[in-house]
Amino acid sequence: MSFGNYIFNSSGTIFNALEKIEKNKKGFLIINDDNKRIIGTMTDGDIRRALLSGEKLESDIKHIYNKNFKYIYRNDDFGDIIEIFKSTRINFIPILNEDYTLMNIITKKNMHVLLLENIEFDMTYDFLSLDDSILEHEIYNKPWGFYKTTFLNPYSQSKIIKINPLEELSLQEHKKREEYWVVIKGLGEIIIGESVKSVSSGSFIYIPKGCKHKLINKSEEDSLMVAEVQLGEYFGEDDIIRYEDKYGRV
């Protein structure tokens, strides 16, 4: 693992620190001394506050970086990292050898990706190589409301679905996934196979692969909110086979 774009010497200037942060795209640096021992951390926020207080780009960082920083040793465990990340102010942790040289770096987003991807935790893992963009999911507007994916990995996906008053999903089925719905809020009606039943907050619905289903918001005023978990081999929108749709999408 190479940490060249993350390590910065304590004698460097603010300008050079900004250049390195621009290269690593993570918003922070790990500060070392001339003996390569880690002595602090610095974020783009630290630099912004320093410039606002009158520091110049040519100034050195000696009075800017955080000397009272959080770190762990290579022999600490997973629980130590979890405890540190409970702080909303800490988004990365240097992992140090006993001589205070840098052994690894893990970010809070890295930790989330490890859990969602079911990757076994190992202090020597190349955490910074993880694609943390998988944590960012767009909100998709639909004629009936919207949905947002909350997590996605190779074998599952979860969503929050909002159906506007008196709107409905299409009558549809999926060949490659089964779905589990929990109604969070609202009153609705579900068609599943040949049956029709009313649903409300707390209702649980299981939809097997290949089962036709449709969800309708029966309220004239309130939205219908549903938490959905999908299990299967594929979660693309093209695994929706529509049979009826009030919005003309069949």
MIMARLUM-125328 format. One record per residue (C-alpha): x, y, z; residue number from 0; residue in one letter. Coordinates in nm, 3 decimals. Layout:
BEGIN
+---------+---------+---------+------+------+
:       X :       Y :       Z : resi : resn :
+---------+---------+---------+------+------+
:       X :       Y :       Z :  NUM :    A :
...
+---------+---------+---------+------+------+
END
This chain:
BEGIN
+---------+---------+---------+------+------+
:       X :       Y :       Z : resi : resn :
+---------+---------+---------+------+------+
:   0.000 :   0.000 :   0.000 :    0 :    M :
:   0.123 :   0.347 :  -0.086 :    1 :    S :
:   0.030 :   0.643 :   0.134 :    2 :    F :
:   0.231 :   0.906 :  -0.051 :    3 :    G :
:  -0.072 :   1.125 :  -0.120 :    4 :    N :
:  -0.183 :   1.110 :   0.245 :    5 :    Y :
:   0.138 :   1.172 :   0.440 :    6 :    I :
:   0.266 :   1.529 :   0.477 :    7 :    F :
:   0.568 :   1.659 :   0.664 :    8 :    N :
:   0.511 :   1.902 :   0.951 :    9 :    S :
:   0.750 :   2.155 :   0.796 :   10 :    S :
:   0.544 :   2.188 :   0.476 :   11 :    G :
:   0.337 :   2.487 :   0.369 :   12 :    T :
:  -0.039 :   2.530 :   0.357 :   13 :    I :
:  -0.024 :   2.560 :  -0.021 :   14 :    F :
:   0.157 :   2.228 :  -0.061 :   15 :    N :
:  -0.081 :   2.063 :   0.183 :   16 :    A :
:  -0.375 :   2.179 :  -0.028 :   17 :    L :
:  -0.207 :   2.037 :  -0.338 :   18 :    E :
:  -0.175 :   1.696 :  -0.173 :   19 :    K :
:  -0.533 :   1.699 :  -0.045 :   20 :    I :
:  -0.647 :   1.778 :  -0.399 :   21 :    E :
:  -0.457 :   1.469 :  -0.519 :   22 :    K :
:  -0.593 :   1.224 :  -0.262 :   23 :    N :
:  -0.956 :   1.352 :  -0.285 :   24 :    K :
:  -1.021 :   1.245 :   0.076 :   25 :    K :
:  -1.000 :   1.583 :   0.249 :   26 :    G :
:  -0.729 :   1.498 :   0.503 :   27 :    F :
:  -0.358 :   1.441 :   0.557 :   28 :    L :
:  -0.154 :   1.241 :   0.808 :   29 :    I :
:   0.131 :   1.454 :   0.945 :   30 :    I :
:   0.476 :   1.309 :   1.014 :   31 :    N :
:   0.809 :   1.443 :   1.136 :   32 :    D :
:   1.154 :   1.405 :   0.982 :   33 :    D :
:   1.186 :   1.058 :   1.140 :   34 :    N :
:   0.862 :   0.946 :   0.967 :   35 :    K :
:   0.678 :   0.923 :   1.299 :   36 :    R :
:   0.312 :   1.024 :   1.285 :   37 :    I :
:   0.256 :   1.332 :   1.499 :   38 :    I :
:  -0.081 :   1.464 :   1.387 :   39 :    G :
:  -0.358 :   1.494 :   1.131 :   40 :    T :
:  -0.498 :   1.779 :   0.925 :   41 :    M :
:  -0.819 :   1.828 :   0.730 :   42 :    T :
:  -0.925 :   2.072 :   0.460 :   43 :    D :
:  -1.147 :   2.224 :   0.731 :   44 :    G :
:  -0.841 :   2.295 :   0.947 :   45 :    D :
:  -0.681 :   2.475 :   0.654 :   46 :    I :
:  -0.996 :   2.674 :   0.576 :   47 :    R :
:  -1.022 :   2.795 :   0.935 :   48 :    R :
:  -0.654 :   2.890 :   0.936 :   49 :    A :
:  -0.688 :   3.098 :   0.619 :   50 :    L :
:  -0.995 :   3.271 :   0.756 :   51 :    L :
:  -0.800 :   3.361 :   1.070 :   52 :    S :
:  -0.525 :   3.529 :   0.867 :   53 :    G :
:  -0.273 :   3.258 :   0.777 :   54 :    E :
:  -0.117 :   3.280 :   0.429 :   55 :    K :
:  -0.079 :   3.004 :   0.173 :   56 :    L :
:   0.297 :   3.034 :   0.217 :   57 :    E :
:   0.272 :   2.977 :   0.595 :   58 :    S :
:   0.387 :   2.645 :   0.737 :   59 :    D :
:   0.137 :   2.410 :   0.897 :   60 :    I :
:   0.302 :   2.388 :   1.241 :   61 :    K :
:   0.023 :   2.581 :   1.413 :   62 :    H :
:  -0.258 :   2.432 :   1.208 :   63 :    I :
:  -0.248 :   2.054 :   1.225 :   64 :    Y :
:  -0.416 :   1.857 :   1.503 :   65 :    N :
:  -0.162 :   1.723 :   1.751 :   66 :    K :
:  -0.432 :   1.575 :   1.977 :   67 :    N :
:  -0.549 :   1.324 :   1.717 :   68 :    F :
:  -0.714 :   0.983 :   1.744 :   69 :    K :
:  -0.524 :   0.677 :   1.626 :   70 :    Y :
:  -0.505 :   0.304 :   1.690 :   71 :    I :
:  -0.220 :   0.053 :   1.693 :   72 :    Y :
:  -0.194 :  -0.238 :   1.453 :   73 :    R :
:  -0.269 :  -0.483 :   1.737 :   74 :    N :
:  -0.589 :  -0.310 :   1.848 :   75 :    D :
:  -0.918 :  -0.465 :   1.743 :   76 :    D :
:  -1.230 :  -0.390 :   1.545 :   77 :    F :
:  -1.416 :  -0.268 :   1.852 :   78 :    G :
:  -1.161 :   0.008 :   1.912 :   79 :    D :
:  -1.226 :   0.148 :   1.565 :   80 :    I :
:  -1.604 :   0.132 :   1.613 :   81 :    I :
:  -1.575 :   0.327 :   1.939 :   82 :    E :
:  -1.365 :   0.604 :   1.780 :   83 :    I :
:  -1.598 :   0.636 :   1.482 :   84 :    F :
:  -1.893 :   0.694 :   1.713 :   85 :    K :
:  -1.771 :   1.055 :   1.721 :   86 :    S :
:  -1.937 :   1.254 :   1.443 :   87 :    T :
:  -1.620 :   1.465 :   1.418 :   88 :    R :
:  -1.389 :   1.176 :   1.326 :   89 :    I :
:  -1.399 :   1.046 :   0.969 :   90 :    N :
:  -1.060 :   0.872 :   0.944 :   91 :    F :
:  -0.814 :   0.695 :   1.173 :   92 :    I :
:  -0.439 :   0.639 :   1.124 :   93 :    P :
:  -0.329 :   0.286 :   1.216 :   94 :    I :
:   0.021 :   0.297 :   1.362 :   95 :    L :
:   0.307 :   0.063 :   1.429 :   96 :    N :
:   0.454 :   0.061 :   1.780 :   97 :    E :
:   0.720 :   0.311 :   1.670 :   98 :    D :
:   0.448 :   0.559 :   1.554 :   99 :    Y :
:   0.516 :   0.503 :   1.185 :  100 :    T :
:   0.212 :   0.467 :   0.962 :  101 :    L :
:   0.089 :   0.115 :   0.899 :  102 :    M :
:  -0.254 :   0.184 :   0.747 :  103 :    N :
:  -0.546 :   0.429 :   0.724 :  104 :    I :
:  -0.917 :   0.357 :   0.752 :  105 :    I :
:  -1.204 :   0.600 :   0.694 :  106 :    T :
:  -1.555 :   0.586 :   0.833 :  107 :    K :
:  -1.688 :   0.522 :   0.483 :  108 :    K :
:  -1.438 :   0.237 :   0.444 :  109 :    N :
:  -1.586 :   0.079 :   0.756 :  110 :    M :
:  -1.938 :   0.101 :   0.615 :  111 :    H :
:  -1.828 :  -0.058 :   0.287 :  112 :    V :
:  -1.656 :  -0.343 :   0.472 :  113 :    L :
:  -1.978 :  -0.423 :   0.655 :  114 :    L :
:  -2.206 :  -0.392 :   0.352 :  115 :    L :
:  -1.976 :  -0.597 :   0.130 :  116 :    E :
:  -1.924 :  -0.860 :   0.404 :  117 :    N :
:  -1.544 :  -0.822 :   0.380 :  118 :    I :
:  -1.355 :  -0.979 :   0.669 :  119 :    E :
:  -1.184 :  -0.715 :   0.880 :  120 :    F :
:  -0.803 :  -0.723 :   0.875 :  121 :    D :
:  -0.572 :  -0.441 :   0.987 :  122 :    M :
:  -0.353 :  -0.504 :   0.681 :  123 :    T :
:  -0.641 :  -0.469 :   0.432 :  124 :    Y :
:  -0.602 :  -0.193 :   0.173 :  125 :    D :
:  -0.898 :   0.007 :   0.305 :  126 :    F :
:  -0.838 :   0.310 :   0.084 :  127 :    L :
:  -0.882 :   0.096 :  -0.228 :  128 :    S :
:  -1.248 :   0.035 :  -0.138 :  129 :    L :
:  -1.503 :   0.209 :  -0.358 :  130 :    D :
:  -1.700 :   0.414 :  -0.107 :  131 :    D :
:  -1.916 :   0.561 :  -0.384 :  132 :    S :
:  -2.143 :   0.258 :  -0.334 :  133 :    I :
:  -2.269 :   0.435 :  -0.021 :  134 :    L :
:  -2.407 :   0.721 :  -0.231 :  135 :    E :
:  -2.741 :   0.647 :  -0.396 :  136 :    H :
:  -2.964 :   0.885 :  -0.586 :  137 :    E :
:  -3.330 :   0.952 :  -0.520 :  138 :    I :
:  -3.533 :   0.833 :  -0.819 :  139 :    Y :
:  -3.852 :   1.017 :  -0.909 :  140 :    N :
:  -4.140 :   0.801 :  -1.027 :  141 :    K :
:  -4.493 :   0.891 :  -1.145 :  142 :    P :
:  -4.626 :   0.739 :  -0.819 :  143 :    W :
:  -4.367 :   0.899 :  -0.583 :  144 :    G :
:  -3.999 :   0.817 :  -0.533 :  145 :    F :
:  -3.757 :   0.556 :  -0.404 :  146 :    Y :
:  -3.404 :   0.565 :  -0.266 :  147 :    K :
:  -3.166 :   0.273 :  -0.234 :  148 :    T :
:  -3.017 :   0.270 :   0.116 :  149 :    T :
:  -2.765 :  -0.007 :   0.050 :  150 :    F :
:  -2.669 :  -0.239 :  -0.231 :  151 :    L :
:  -2.429 :  -0.533 :  -0.239 :  152 :    N :
:  -2.396 :  -0.839 :  -0.467 :  153 :    P :
:  -2.671 :  -1.036 :  -0.291 :  154 :    Y :
:  -2.912 :  -0.777 :  -0.148 :  155 :    S :
:  -3.057 :  -0.432 :  -0.188 :  156 :    Q :
:  -3.269 :  -0.221 :   0.044 :  157 :    S :
:  -3.489 :   0.073 :  -0.049 :  158 :    K :
:  -3.724 :   0.328 :   0.100 :  159 :    I :
:  -4.033 :   0.370 :  -0.116 :  160 :    I :
:  -4.280 :   0.660 :  -0.092 :  161 :    K :
:  -4.612 :   0.632 :  -0.275 :  162 :    I :
:  -4.808 :   0.954 :  -0.303 :  163 :    N :
:  -5.178 :   0.974 :  -0.203 :  164 :    P :
:  -5.406 :   0.766 :  -0.432 :  165 :    L :
:  -5.109 :   0.653 :  -0.645 :  166 :    E :
:  -4.992 :   0.297 :  -0.703 :  167 :    E :
:  -4.713 :   0.075 :  -0.829 :  168 :    L :
:  -4.768 :  -0.125 :  -1.146 :  169 :    S :
:  -4.884 :  -0.487 :  -1.135 :  170 :    L :
:  -4.546 :  -0.653 :  -1.178 :  171 :    Q :
:  -4.320 :  -0.946 :  -1.106 :  172 :    E :
:  -3.947 :  -1.017 :  -1.081 :  173 :    H :
:  -3.761 :  -1.322 :  -1.208 :  174 :    K :
:  -3.428 :  -1.271 :  -1.028 :  175 :    K :
:  -3.518 :  -1.144 :  -0.682 :  176 :    R :
:  -3.760 :  -1.192 :  -0.395 :  177 :    E :
:  -3.877 :  -0.898 :  -0.187 :  178 :    E :
:  -3.965 :  -0.831 :   0.175 :  179 :    Y :
:  -4.172 :  -0.521 :   0.253 :  180 :    W :
:  -4.249 :  -0.355 :   0.586 :  181 :    V :
:  -4.500 :  -0.070 :   0.583 :  182 :    V :
:  -4.353 :   0.223 :   0.776 :  183 :    I :
:  -4.641 :   0.469 :   0.753 :  184 :    K :
:  -4.976 :   0.503 :   0.585 :  185 :    G :
:  -5.268 :   0.290 :   0.468 :  186 :    L :
:  -5.266 :   0.085 :   0.154 :  187 :    G :
:  -5.378 :  -0.222 :  -0.032 :  188 :    E :
:  -5.160 :  -0.495 :  -0.177 :  189 :    I :
:  -5.242 :  -0.737 :  -0.454 :  190 :    I :
:  -5.017 :  -1.042 :  -0.428 :  191 :    I :
:  -5.091 :  -1.336 :  -0.654 :  192 :    G :
:  -5.467 :  -1.386 :  -0.644 :  193 :    E :
:  -5.517 :  -1.226 :  -0.301 :  194 :    S :
:  -5.594 :  -0.869 :  -0.197 :  195 :    V :
:  -5.543 :  -0.734 :   0.154 :  196 :    K :
:  -5.520 :  -0.405 :   0.340 :  197 :    S :
:  -5.186 :  -0.297 :   0.489 :  198 :    V :
:  -5.088 :  -0.033 :   0.743 :  199 :    S :
:  -4.793 :   0.064 :   0.962 :  200 :    S :
:  -4.614 :  -0.256 :   1.074 :  201 :    G :
:  -4.756 :  -0.482 :   0.801 :  202 :    S :
:  -4.508 :  -0.732 :   0.658 :  203 :    F :
:  -4.531 :  -0.867 :   0.304 :  204 :    I :
:  -4.321 :  -1.141 :   0.142 :  205 :    Y :
:  -4.310 :  -1.147 :  -0.240 :  206 :    I :
:  -4.151 :  -1.459 :  -0.392 :  207 :    P :
:  -3.975 :  -1.459 :  -0.728 :  208 :    K :
:  -4.222 :  -1.475 :  -1.014 :  209 :    G :
:  -4.520 :  -1.359 :  -0.804 :  210 :    C :
:  -4.733 :  -1.079 :  -0.947 :  211 :    K :
:  -4.784 :  -0.794 :  -0.701 :  212 :    H :
:  -4.908 :  -0.439 :  -0.677 :  213 :    K :
:  -4.915 :  -0.181 :  -0.396 :  214 :    L :
:  -5.175 :   0.096 :  -0.381 :  215 :    I :
:  -5.195 :   0.399 :  -0.153 :  216 :    N :
:  -5.559 :   0.423 :  -0.050 :  217 :    K :
:  -5.526 :   0.751 :   0.139 :  218 :    S :
:  -5.638 :   1.081 :  -0.014 :  219 :    E :
:  -5.400 :   1.281 :   0.208 :  220 :    E :
:  -5.106 :   1.078 :   0.338 :  221 :    D :
:  -4.812 :   0.915 :   0.167 :  222 :    S :
:  -4.750 :   0.542 :   0.199 :  223 :    L :
:  -4.393 :   0.466 :   0.315 :  224 :    M :
:  -4.242 :   0.119 :   0.272 :  225 :    V :
:  -3.903 :  -0.032 :   0.362 :  226 :    A :
:  -3.805 :  -0.294 :   0.106 :  227 :    E :
:  -3.531 :  -0.558 :   0.117 :  228 :    V :
:  -3.450 :  -0.752 :  -0.199 :  229 :    Q :
:  -3.260 :  -1.081 :  -0.201 :  230 :    L :
:  -3.139 :  -1.246 :  -0.519 :  231 :    G :
:  -2.885 :  -1.244 :  -0.797 :  232 :    E :
:  -2.974 :  -0.922 :  -0.979 :  233 :    Y :
:  -3.143 :  -0.597 :  -0.875 :  234 :    F :
:  -3.168 :  -0.390 :  -1.192 :  235 :    G :
:  -3.486 :  -0.207 :  -1.284 :  236 :    E :
:  -3.502 :  -0.416 :  -1.604 :  237 :    D :
:  -3.606 :  -0.714 :  -1.389 :  238 :    D :
:  -3.949 :  -0.554 :  -1.362 :  239 :    I :
:  -4.209 :  -0.726 :  -1.581 :  240 :    I :
:  -4.521 :  -0.507 :  -1.588 :  241 :    R :
:  -4.871 :  -0.641 :  -1.661 :  242 :    Y :
:  -5.082 :  -0.336 :  -1.575 :  243 :    E :
:  -4.979 :   0.026 :  -1.518 :  244 :    D :
:  -5.192 :   0.340 :  -1.483 :  245 :    K :
:  -4.899 :   0.549 :  -1.610 :  246 :    Y :
:  -4.871 :   0.371 :  -1.947 :  247 :    G :
:  -4.541 :   0.193 :  -1.885 :  248 :    R :
:  -4.647 :  -0.159 :  -1.989 :  249 :    V :
+---------+---------+---------+------+------+
END
